[in-house]
Amino acid sequence: MGPHKAAEMFAARTPQAAHYRVTLYGSLAATGRGHHTDKAISRGLAPRQVDILWRPDIVKPFHTNGMLFEAFASEEATEPFDTWLVYSIGGGYLATEEGVVPLGITPEGEVYPHNTMKDIMEHIDKEGLSFWEYVEQCEDESLWPYLEEMWRQMQQTIEEGLQDDRVIPGGLHLRSKAHQYFVRASGFKPSLQSRALVIAYALATSEQNACGARIVTAPTCGSSGVLPAVLYHLKKSHGFSDREILRAMATAGLFANVIKHNATISGAEAGCQAEVGSACVMAAVASNQIFGGSPKQIEYAAEMAMEHNLGLTCDPLCGLVQIPCIERNAMAALRALDINIYAMMSDGRHIISFDKVVRTMKLTGHDLPSLYKETSLGGLALDD
């Protein structure tokens, strides 16, 4: 998503270009083919010719997901007339070394006056607000229509994924499993059927993502199966209304925003703890709110969800968002629901705060060797 947006923006500023050259650096180059990065960039710069250069050996200091766009005035030109070094920092967001690139939405700092969960909780406690009411207070009137659109797409992606039955492209010859898991779940007793269906829902979205279909980043493409699976389960198996689910999505987005502001949601920057860990947080707080959790219980669920994903590496086979990514989304969805139960049984009091565990995730990510941060060069991705 980030590279596609960057390509569209560069094309808009260079309409006179005859052709382009785009160099991908670091993790973006190492896993770019598996993430369809080259196709996304080519679509963004179409109909002009695009030459993609892959340089996984060069890692830019600012961020490992670097892209250098170069525009040429004619087919014969050897020197570009315009260049742009930009970085894909996760969740479809872009940045340069000068700061975050505006994407046509209100700047983050002008939306939420508080950047830590401690400050947010002090504010809502003083004002008697819930988390979703705080979000509503800070956002504009487009919030609920936007979330409705996201929820419709989440459901559509799951339903399409449950009907899909094919070999996922990419060369691993991995067959989609959501359909068969969904069918097999019908033969289980109710207690097991519920969990089996959650697995099927998570697989459905993650497999659609791996096939290049339309998904909702929650918070990233690689972790997009967790939150939709939990929300779909809460609607189908427990009968919660769309209104309750949209409010839960607002709270989930608030917690993800705190992670993004104080750490990262980029697997290339901090490993899969930043992606699946953040998605697990979103799903845990959404379910806890829907089941009536207090703000303290919701914050506890968020802390546990991140804590128990600390150190999770990002080492996909062949740079594809398939193994272990797809299974990992399913397991995180189940974990989020279990965390909800644990938090609901508590009074919300706990020792480690959500803010502290977010800081710890950031430090852990910085300490992880680059091999384990979406380069496909270490861990599970190594050849036997």
C-alpha positions as CSV (number, residue, x, y, z in Angstrom):
1,M,0.0,0.0,0.0
2,G,2.8,2.4,0.9
3,P,4.8,1.9,-2.3
4,H,1.6,2.2,-4.4
5,K,0.7,5.5,-2.7
6,A,4.3,6.7,-3.2
7,A,4.2,5.8,-6.9
8,E,0.9,7.7,-7.4
9,M,2.2,10.7,-5.7
10,F,5.5,10.8,-7.7
11,A,3.6,10.3,-10.9
12,A,1.3,13.2,-10.1
13,R,4.3,15.5,-9.5
14,T,6.1,14.3,-12.7
15,P,3.4,14.2,-15.4
16,Q,6.0,15.0,-18.1
17,A,8.1,11.9,-17.4
18,A,8.7,9.4,-20.2
19,H,9.7,6.6,-18.0
20,Y,10.8,5.8,-14.4
21,R,13.4,3.9,-12.4
22,V,12.6,2.8,-8.9
23,T,15.3,1.3,-6.6
24,L,14.1,-0.7,-3.6
25,Y,16.4,-1.0,-0.6
26,G,16.7,-3.2,2.5
27,S,13.7,-5.3,3.6
28,L,11.5,-3.7,0.9
29,A,13.8,-5.3,-1.7
30,A,14.3,-8.6,0.2
31,T,10.5,-9.2,0.5
32,G,9.2,-7.0,-2.3
33,R,8.4,-9.7,-4.8
34,G,6.4,-11.6,-2.1
35,H,4.5,-8.5,-1.2
36,H,3.8,-7.6,-4.9
37,T,5.7,-4.3,-4.3
38,D,6.9,-4.2,-7.9
39,K,3.4,-4.7,-9.2
40,A,2.0,-2.0,-6.9
41,I,4.6,0.5,-8.0
42,S,4.1,-0.3,-11.6
43,R,0.3,0.3,-11.3
44,G,0.9,3.6,-9.5
45,L,3.2,4.8,-12.3
46,A,1.2,3.4,-15.2
47,P,1.1,3.6,-18.2
48,R,4.8,4.6,-18.3
49,Q,7.6,2.1,-18.3
50,V,9.1,1.3,-14.9
51,D,12.4,-0.3,-14.3
52,I,12.6,-1.8,-10.8
53,L,16.1,-2.3,-9.2
54,W,16.4,-4.6,-6.2
55,R,19.0,-3.7,-3.6
56,P,18.5,-5.7,-0.4
57,D,22.2,-5.3,0.4
58,I,21.7,-1.5,0.9
59,V,19.9,-0.5,4.1
60,K,19.2,3.2,4.5
61,P,19.8,4.5,8.1
62,F,16.3,6.2,8.4
63,H,14.3,3.0,7.7
64,T,14.9,-0.3,6.1
65,N,11.9,0.1,3.7
66,G,13.5,2.7,1.4
67,M,12.5,3.6,-2.2
68,L,14.2,5.9,-4.6
69,F,12.0,7.2,-7.4
70,E,13.6,8.6,-10.5
71,A,11.8,10.3,-13.4
72,F,13.3,10.6,-16.9
73,A,12.3,13.2,-19.5
74,S,12.8,11.0,-22.5
75,E,13.5,7.4,-23.4
76,E,17.1,8.3,-24.3
77,A,17.7,10.3,-21.1
78,T,20.3,8.9,-18.7
79,E,20.0,11.4,-15.9
80,P,16.7,11.9,-14.0
81,F,15.1,15.3,-13.9
82,D,13.4,14.5,-10.5
83,T,14.2,12.1,-7.7
84,W,12.4,11.2,-4.4
85,L,13.7,9.1,-1.6
86,V,10.8,7.9,0.5
87,Y,10.1,5.2,3.0
88,S,7.2,2.8,3.6
89,I,6.9,2.8,7.4
90,G,4.0,0.3,7.8
91,G,0.2,0.3,7.5
92,G,0.3,2.2,4.2
93,Y,2.1,5.2,5.7
94,L,5.0,7.0,4.2
95,A,7.8,9.2,5.5
96,T,10.9,11.0,4.3
97,E,13.9,12.0,6.4
98,E,12.1,15.3,7.0
99,G,9.0,13.6,8.5
100,V,5.7,11.8,7.8
101,V,4.3,12.4,4.3
102,P,0.8,13.8,4.3
103,L,-1.7,11.5,2.7
104,G,-4.7,13.8,2.5
105,I,-5.9,13.1,6.0
106,T,-5.7,15.4,9.1
107,P,-2.3,15.2,10.7
108,E,-2.2,12.8,13.6
109,G,-1.1,15.4,16.1
110,E,-4.2,17.6,15.4
111,V,-6.6,14.7,16.0
112,Y,-5.6,13.3,19.4
113,P,-4.3,15.7,22.1
114,H,-2.9,12.7,24.1
115,N,-0.2,10.4,22.8
116,T,0.1,7.9,25.7
117,M,-2.5,5.6,27.2
118,K,-1.8,7.0,30.6
119,D,-2.8,10.5,29.5
120,I,-5.8,9.2,27.6
121,M,-7.1,7.2,30.6
122,E,-6.6,10.1,33.0
123,H,-8.6,12.3,30.6
124,I,-11.5,9.8,30.1
125,D,-11.6,9.1,33.8
126,K,-11.9,12.9,34.5
127,E,-14.6,13.4,31.8
128,G,-16.5,10.2,32.5
129,L,-15.9,8.9,28.9
130,S,-15.4,5.5,27.4
131,F,-12.5,5.0,24.9
132,W,-14.9,5.1,21.9
133,E,-16.5,8.3,23.1
134,Y,-13.0,9.8,23.4
135,V,-12.3,8.8,19.8
136,E,-15.7,10.3,18.7
137,Q,-14.8,13.5,20.6
138,C,-11.4,13.8,18.8
139,E,-12.4,12.8,15.3
140,D,-14.7,14.5,12.8
141,E,-18.1,13.5,11.4
142,S,-16.5,11.2,8.9
143,L,-15.5,8.7,11.6
144,W,-18.6,6.4,11.6
145,P,-19.1,6.3,7.8
146,Y,-15.4,5.5,7.5
147,L,-15.6,2.6,10.0
148,E,-18.8,1.3,8.4
149,E,-17.0,1.1,5.1
150,M,-14.0,-0.7,6.7
151,W,-16.4,-3.1,8.5
152,R,-18.2,-3.9,5.3
153,Q,-14.9,-4.7,3.5
154,M,-13.7,-6.9,6.4
155,Q,-16.9,-9.0,6.2
156,Q,-16.7,-9.1,2.4
157,T,-13.1,-10.3,2.5
158,I,-13.9,-13.0,5.0
159,E,-16.9,-14.3,3.0
160,E,-14.9,-14.3,-0.3
161,G,-12.0,-16.1,1.4
162,L,-14.3,-18.7,2.9
163,Q,-15.5,-19.6,-0.6
164,D,-12.0,-19.6,-2.2
165,D,-10.2,-22.8,-2.8
166,R,-7.0,-22.5,-4.7
167,V,-3.2,-22.7,-4.6
168,I,-1.9,-19.3,-3.3
169,P,0.5,-17.8,-5.9
170,G,4.1,-17.2,-5.1
171,G,5.9,-20.6,-5.5
172,L,5.4,-22.3,-2.2
173,H,2.4,-24.2,-3.6
174,L,0.5,-23.5,-0.4
175,R,-3.2,-24.2,-0.7
176,S,-5.8,-22.0,0.9
177,K,-7.4,-23.6,3.9
178,A,-10.1,-21.3,5.0
179,H,-12.8,-23.1,3.0
180,Q,-12.0,-26.6,4.3
181,Y,-11.6,-25.4,7.9
182,F,-15.0,-23.6,7.7
183,V,-16.6,-26.8,6.4
184,R,-14.9,-29.0,9.0
185,A,-15.9,-26.7,11.8
186,S,-19.6,-27.7,11.3
187,G,-18.9,-31.2,12.5
188,F,-17.4,-30.1,15.9
189,K,-19.3,-29.7,19.2
190,P,-20.3,-26.0,19.9
191,S,-17.4,-25.4,22.3
192,L,-14.8,-26.3,19.7
193,Q,-16.8,-25.1,16.7
194,S,-16.6,-21.5,17.9
195,R,-12.8,-21.6,18.0
196,A,-12.5,-23.5,14.7
197,L,-14.6,-20.8,13.0
198,V,-12.4,-18.1,14.3
199,I,-9.4,-19.9,12.7
200,A,-11.3,-20.1,9.4
201,Y,-12.2,-16.4,9.5
202,A,-8.6,-15.4,10.1
203,L,-7.3,-17.7,7.4
204,A,-9.8,-16.3,5.0
205,T,-8.6,-12.7,5.2
206,S,-4.9,-13.6,5.4
207,E,-5.2,-15.9,2.4
208,Q,-7.0,-13.2,0.5
209,N,-4.1,-10.9,1.3
210,A,-1.6,-13.4,0.1
211,C,-3.4,-13.6,-3.2
212,G,-3.4,-9.8,-3.6
213,A,-7.1,-9.3,-3.0
214,R,-8.7,-6.4,-1.3
215,I,-8.3,-6.3,2.5
216,V,-8.3,-3.8,5.4
217,T,-5.0,-3.1,7.0
218,A,-5.5,-3.7,10.7
219,P,-3.0,-2.4,11.3
220,T,-1.0,-3.9,8.4
221,C,-1.5,-6.2,5.4
222,G,0.5,-9.0,7.0
223,S,-1.6,-8.8,10.2
224,S,-4.9,-8.1,8.5
225,G,-6.6,-11.4,9.5
226,V,-6.7,-11.0,13.3
227,L,-9.2,-8.1,14.0
228,P,-11.7,-9.0,11.3
229,A,-11.8,-12.6,12.4
230,V,-12.6,-11.7,16.0
231,L,-15.2,-9.1,15.0
232,Y,-16.9,-11.4,12.6
233,H,-17.0,-14.1,15.2
234,L,-18.5,-11.7,17.7
235,K,-21.2,-10.8,15.3
236,K,-22.0,-14.3,14.0
237,S,-21.5,-16.4,17.1
238,H,-22.6,-13.9,19.8
239,G,-25.1,-11.7,18.0
240,F,-23.4,-8.3,18.7
241,S,-24.7,-5.5,16.6
242,D,-22.8,-3.5,13.9
243,R,-23.1,-0.5,16.2
244,E,-21.3,-2.2,19.0
245,I,-18.7,-3.5,16.6
246,L,-18.0,0.0,15.1
247,R,-17.5,1.3,18.6
248,A,-15.1,-1.5,19.3
249,M,-13.2,-0.7,16.1
250,A,-12.8,2.9,17.2
251,T,-11.2,1.7,20.4
252,A,-9.0,-0.7,18.6
253,G,-7.8,2.0,16.3
254,L,-7.0,4.3,19.3
255,F,-4.7,1.6,20.8
256,A,-3.1,1.0,17.5
257,N,-2.5,4.7,17.1
258,V,-0.7,4.8,20.5
259,I,1.5,2.0,19.3
260,K,2.3,3.7,16.0
261,H,3.1,7.0,17.7
262,N,5.3,5.6,20.4
263,A,6.8,2.6,18.7
264,T,6.0,1.1,15.3
265,I,3.6,-1.2,13.4
266,S,6.3,-2.1,10.8
267,G,7.5,-5.6,10.7
268,A,10.6,-4.4,8.8
269,E,11.4,-2.1,11.7
270,A,10.6,-4.2,14.8
271,G,9.7,-7.7,13.7
272,C,6.3,-9.4,13.7
273,Q,5.7,-8.3,17.3
274,A,5.0,-4.9,15.7
275,E,2.5,-6.3,13.2
276,V,0.7,-9.4,14.7
277,G,1.4,-8.1,18.2
278,S,-0.4,-4.8,17.4
279,A,-3.2,-6.7,15.6
280,C,-3.7,-8.9,18.7
281,V,-3.9,-5.8,20.8
282,M,-6.6,-4.4,18.6
283,A,-8.6,-7.6,18.7
284,A,-8.2,-8.0,22.4
285,V,-9.4,-4.5,23.3
286,A,-12.3,-4.7,20.8
287,S,-13.6,-7.9,22.3
288,N,-13.1,-6.8,25.8
289,Q,-15.0,-3.6,25.2
290,I,-17.9,-5.5,23.5
291,F,-18.2,-7.9,26.5
292,G,-18.4,-4.9,28.9
293,G,-14.9,-4.4,30.1
294,S,-14.0,-1.3,32.0
295,P,-11.3,1.0,30.7
296,K,-8.8,-0.6,33.2
297,Q,-9.8,-4.1,32.0
298,I,-9.5,-3.0,28.3
299,E,-6.0,-1.5,29.0
300,Y,-5.0,-4.7,30.8
301,A,-6.1,-6.8,27.7
302,A,-4.0,-4.5,25.5
303,E,-1.0,-4.9,27.7
304,M,-1.3,-8.7,27.8
305,A,-1.8,-8.9,24.0
306,M,1.5,-7.1,23.3
307,E,3.4,-8.6,26.2
308,H,2.8,-12.1,25.0
309,N,3.9,-11.3,21.5
310,L,7.2,-9.6,22.6
311,G,10.2,-10.8,20.6
312,L,8.1,-12.3,17.8
313,T,10.4,-12.4,14.7
314,C,9.5,-11.7,11.1
315,D,11.1,-14.4,9.0
316,P,8.7,-15.3,6.1
317,L,9.7,-18.0,3.7
318,C,10.8,-16.7,0.3
319,G,9.6,-13.2,1.3
320,L,6.0,-14.2,0.9
321,V,3.2,-13.3,3.4
322,Q,2.3,-16.9,3.7
323,I,4.5,-19.0,6.1
324,P,4.4,-18.5,9.0
325,C,2.3,-15.3,8.6
326,I,-1.1,-16.9,7.7
327,E,-1.1,-19.4,10.6
328,R,0.2,-16.7,12.9
329,N,-2.9,-14.5,12.2
330,A,-5.2,-17.4,13.2
331,M,-3.3,-18.1,16.4
332,A,-3.3,-14.3,17.4
333,A,-7.1,-14.2,16.9
334,L,-7.6,-17.1,19.3
335,R,-5.1,-15.5,21.7
336,A,-7.0,-12.2,21.7
337,L,-10.2,-13.9,22.7
338,D,-8.4,-15.8,25.5
339,I,-6.9,-12.6,26.7
340,N,-10.3,-11.0,26.8
341,I,-11.5,-13.8,29.1
342,Y,-8.5,-13.3,31.4
343,A,-8.9,-9.6,31.6
344,M,-12.7,-9.8,32.2
345,M,-12.0,-12.2,35.2
346,S,-9.7,-9.5,36.7
347,D,-10.5,-6.2,38.3
348,G,-8.2,-4.5,35.8
349,R,-5.3,-3.9,38.2
350,H,-1.9,-5.1,36.9
351,I,1.8,-4.2,37.3
352,I,3.0,-3.5,33.7
353,S,1.3,-0.7,31.9
354,F,0.4,-0.7,28.2
355,D,2.7,2.3,27.7
356,K,5.6,0.4,29.2
357,V,5.0,-2.7,27.1
358,V,4.8,-0.6,23.9
359,R,8.2,1.0,24.8
360,T,9.6,-2.4,25.5
361,M,8.4,-3.6,22.1
362,K,10.2,-0.8,20.4
363,L,13.4,-1.5,22.3
364,T,13.1,-5.2,21.6
365,G,12.6,-4.5,17.9
366,H,15.7,-2.3,17.8
367,D,17.7,-5.1,19.5
368,L,16.5,-7.8,17.1
369,P,19.1,-8.6,14.5
370,S,18.0,-7.4,11.1
371,L,17.8,-11.0,9.9
372,Y,14.7,-11.4,11.9
373,K,12.9,-8.3,10.7
374,E,11.2,-9.1,7.4
375,T,14.3,-9.7,5.4
376,S,13.6,-13.4,4.8
377,L,17.3,-14.1,5.5
378,G,17.1,-15.7,9.0
379,G,15.1,-18.0,11.2
380,L,12.4,-20.0,9.6
381,A,13.3,-18.6,6.2
382,L,16.7,-20.3,6.2
383,D,17.1,-23.3,3.9
384,D,17.4,-26.6,5.7
